[in-house]
Amino acid sequence: MTLEDERDRAYFERNHLVAALARLFPSGISRTNIPGWDPNWHGICYIDLPTGQISYHYHAREAYLFAHLPQYTKPWDGHDKADVHRRLNDLEHRLAADIASQHPQVPPGTAAEQTWPAVRSPSDAEYPFP
């Protein structure tokens, strides 16, 4: 398997998770025109989490994963990868707290009652792909 095949497989797997998340929260799709990017990567899925907007670009071959979503009409809020990771981490904490409050019988040591360490978000320079 080539490096490009491995990269494409990672995006394929990630985009299935993004599509699942898009079914759980208000979401939509749009297209961007980023100079220098392959037009096949101009598709973007926006998700409005309770903790803020996140977005992920997807390749045209995976557009079927997002075909059920409406056109996204809100503007991009300027988030970067660090913001996305922080918003996802905040969402996880919020959901874990909600689960713990609704189910006080959750056994010690389970994900719903653990305090998770802060997640360090890699810088853009650490991401070799769009």
C-alpha positions as CSV (number, residue, x, y, z in Angstrom):
1,M,0.0,0.0,0.0
2,T,1.4,3.4,-1.0
3,L,1.5,6.4,1.2
4,E,-1.2,8.0,-0.9
5,D,-3.4,4.8,-0.4
6,E,-2.9,5.0,3.4
7,R,-3.8,8.7,3.4
8,D,-6.9,8.1,1.4
9,R,-7.9,5.2,3.6
10,A,-7.5,7.4,6.7
11,Y,-9.7,10.1,5.2
12,F,-12.2,7.5,4.2
13,E,-12.4,6.3,7.8
14,R,-12.5,9.8,9.2
15,N,-15.2,10.9,6.9
16,H,-17.5,8.1,8.1
17,L,-17.1,9.4,11.6
18,V,-17.8,13.0,10.4
19,A,-20.9,11.8,8.5
20,A,-22.1,10.1,11.7
21,L,-21.5,13.2,13.7
22,A,-23.3,15.3,11.1
23,R,-26.4,13.1,11.6
24,L,-26.4,14.0,15.4
25,F,-26.1,17.8,15.2
26,P,-27.3,20.6,12.8
27,S,-25.1,20.3,9.7
28,G,-24.7,21.2,6.1
29,I,-22.4,21.1,3.2
30,S,-20.8,23.7,1.0
31,R,-17.9,24.1,-1.3
32,T,-14.7,26.2,-0.9
33,N,-12.3,27.4,-3.4
34,I,-8.9,27.3,-1.8
35,P,-6.2,28.4,-4.1
36,G,-3.7,25.6,-4.8
37,W,-6.0,22.8,-3.6
38,D,-7.2,20.1,-5.9
39,P,-10.9,20.9,-6.7
40,N,-11.8,17.3,-5.6
41,W,-11.1,18.5,-2.0
42,H,-13.4,21.6,-2.2
43,G,-16.4,19.8,-0.5
44,I,-16.8,20.7,3.1
45,C,-19.1,19.5,5.9
46,Y,-20.0,22.0,8.6
47,I,-21.3,20.8,11.9
48,D,-22.8,23.1,14.6
49,L,-21.9,21.5,17.9
50,P,-23.2,23.0,21.2
51,T,-19.5,23.9,21.7
52,G,-19.1,25.7,18.4
53,Q,-18.8,25.2,14.6
54,I,-16.5,22.6,13.2
55,S,-15.8,21.6,9.6
56,Y,-14.1,18.9,7.6
57,H,-13.1,18.9,3.9
58,Y,-13.9,15.7,2.0
59,H,-12.9,14.3,-1.4
60,A,-15.4,14.2,-4.2
61,R,-15.4,10.4,-4.1
62,E,-16.9,10.6,-0.6
63,A,-19.6,13.2,-1.3
64,Y,-22.2,10.4,-1.1
65,L,-21.6,10.3,2.7
66,F,-22.9,13.9,2.9
67,A,-25.5,13.9,0.1
68,H,-28.4,13.9,2.6
69,L,-27.3,17.2,4.2
70,P,-28.7,20.5,3.2
71,Q,-26.6,23.4,1.9
72,Y,-24.8,25.2,4.8
73,T,-25.7,28.9,4.7
74,K,-23.9,30.2,7.8
75,P,-20.5,31.8,7.4
76,W,-17.3,30.1,8.5
77,D,-16.5,31.3,12.0
78,G,-12.7,31.3,11.4
79,H,-12.0,28.1,13.4
80,D,-8.8,26.2,12.8
81,K,-7.8,22.6,13.7
82,A,-6.9,23.5,17.3
83,D,-10.4,25.1,17.7
84,V,-12.0,22.0,16.2
85,H,-10.2,19.7,18.5
86,R,-10.9,21.9,21.6
87,R,-14.6,22.0,20.6
88,L,-14.8,18.3,20.2
89,N,-13.0,17.8,23.6
90,D,-15.4,20.2,25.2
91,L,-18.3,18.3,23.7
92,E,-17.0,15.0,25.1
93,H,-16.7,16.5,28.6
94,R,-20.2,18.0,28.3
95,L,-21.7,14.7,27.1
96,A,-19.8,12.7,29.8
97,A,-21.2,15.1,32.5
98,D,-24.7,14.7,31.1
99,I,-24.5,10.9,31.1
100,A,-23.1,10.9,34.7
101,S,-25.8,13.2,35.9
102,Q,-28.6,11.1,34.3
103,H,-27.1,7.8,35.5
104,P,-25.6,8.2,39.0
105,Q,-25.1,4.4,39.1
106,V,-22.3,4.6,36.5
107,P,-19.6,2.4,38.0
108,P,-16.3,4.1,38.9
109,G,-13.6,4.0,36.2
110,T,-16.0,4.2,33.3
111,A,-15.7,6.9,30.7
112,A,-18.8,8.8,31.9
113,E,-17.2,9.6,35.3
114,Q,-13.6,10.0,34.4
115,T,-11.9,13.4,34.3
116,W,-10.0,13.5,31.0
117,P,-6.8,15.4,30.5
118,A,-6.7,18.2,28.1
119,V,-6.0,17.2,24.5
120,R,-3.1,18.8,22.8
121,S,-4.0,19.8,19.2
122,P,-1.2,19.5,16.7
123,S,-0.3,22.6,14.8
124,D,-1.2,22.9,11.1
125,A,2.5,22.2,10.3
126,E,2.0,18.7,11.7
127,Y,-0.7,17.9,9.2
128,P,0.8,16.9,5.9
129,F,-2.6,16.6,4.2
130,P,-5.7,19.0,3.7
